[in-house]
């Protein structure tokens, strides 16, 4: 294992849309007595509009710039559990900041699980229109290598939010005091 400085964060959650990063992150933070920060929510607060609206009116490129800034802010305060949007970890700069901040947990989910969890959700601009299943499979395949750079993976298929949160906390516990 290579050594990497840790920036004093409690945990970073990454993974595809619908993997449960926000719901699980909230529970993990509560159990650890840590502050929870959802990068998408920070972006929406700063922009005064929803992610969907940002994509529609300003485009993905502008959103990705906002995301970089929100991540810089997120990791500037120690102790947090940070949930990053599904595309955030693809950017090398974001990846460096997040891995330098805290153990990165990849919440994995199969395409079937993601499709089922987001079946009535219209808030994800990247999944709107066309063949949603093909889009999920394609995006997931293209992102797998980046997600694989997480420190640990938790398979969320068939698990409840509380079960996933329990596994995340157990994994964080076993990593305590260790550096990658
Ligand atoms: C995105 C995921 C979304 C949000 C935006 C783009 C992505 O966050 O950041 O719609 O590229 O996968 P969630 O993963 O929380 O849905």
Boltz pocket constraint, residues with backbone or C-beta under 6 A from the ligand:
constraints:
  - pocket:
      binder: B
      contacts: [[A, 15], [A, 16], [A, 17], [A, 18], [A, 21], [A, 40], [A, 51], [A, 84], [A, 85], [A, 86], [A, 87], [A, 88], [A, 123], [A, 124], [A, 125], [A, 126]]
      max_distance: 6.0
